[in-house]
């Protein structure tokens, strides 16, 4: 069955870095756009970054220049490198897989990122 398993979250100080990973299985990873979303307490889930099957990327304005999304199709894994972390980056981060052609849409269970001194 389809699985998206996030890891790498935790507690980090402002200005620090974390690297999130999302290991995928159960579908043809290379054909899917992969995204990272986040949801802070009391707020709606928002798109953080997307990497398309061809490698193009886009980012929310709030993370441009600080976060980098990448993928390794050989490992069926997508990453989110987060640098210069800010307290407002605190949220549960979710991995998403989307294939626009079919509408297939999968979610991971989320990983908590807390940025605090």
N, C-alpha and C positions, 0 to 999 in steps of 0.2 A: 504494500500500500504506500501511498505518498507520505513522505515524512520530510519536514524541515526542522532541523534541530539547531537552535542558536546556542552560542557559548561566548564567553569572554567578557561578560558584564561584570560589574562590581562597583566598589567605592574608589573614587579617585579624587585627588585634590584639584582645585581650579588651576588651569595651566598644564595639567598632565595629559596623558594619552592612554587610550584603550584601543584594542583591536577586537572587534566582534567577528565571529565566524558563523556561517550558516551552512550546515552540511545537508545536502538534499539527496533524496532517493525516491524511487518509485515512478519517475517520469524522465523524459528526455531533457535533461537539464539544459543542454546547449541551445535548445529551441525556445527557451523561455526568457522573457525579460525578468530580471531579478531586482527586487527593491528592498530598501530598509525604510520602515515607518517607525514612528515613536508616538507614545501617548503618555502625557504627563497627567498627574491627578487633577481631575476636574476639567480636563481639556479634551478636545477631539483628537482622534488619531490623525497624524499628519505625515505626509511623504517627506522623507529625508533625502534619499538618493535612489537613483535607478541606473542600472546598467543593462543595455539591450543585448540581444543575442549577437549583434555585430560588434559590440564593444563600446558603442556610444554611451555617454553618461549624461545625467543631469542631476542638479542639486537644488535643494531649497536655498533661498538667499541667506538664511540664517546660518548655514553651515559651509557655504562656499569659501574655499581657501583654507578650511580647517579639516574637513572630512574628505576622505577618498574612498570611493567604492571600487572594488575590483572583483574579478571572477577567475576561477581556475576550472575550466570545463573538464580537464582530465581528472580532477578530484571532486567534481560536482559540488563545488563550494564557492560561496560568495563571501566577501569580506567587507568590513567597514572600518577603515583606519580613522580614528578620531583623535585629533591633536588640538592643543590649546583649548581644552575643555572648559566650559563655563557652567556655573550652577544651573542656568536655564536649559542646559542639555540633559538635566535629570529627567528620566522617563523610563518606561518599559519600551524596549526596542524590539520590533517584530520584523521577521524576514518574510518576504512575499515572493511568490512565483506566479507569473502571468503569461499566458499565451493568448495574445489578442485574436489570433485566427480562429481559435476554438472557444474562447471565453473561459478556459480552464484557469482557476484562480486558487492558489493554495497559501496557507499561512502557518507560520511556526507558532510556538507557544509563548515566545517572548523571553527576553532577558533584561534584568533590571540594571540600569546604569544610574549611579548616584554620584553627583559632583558636589563635594562639600569639603570645607576645611575643618 
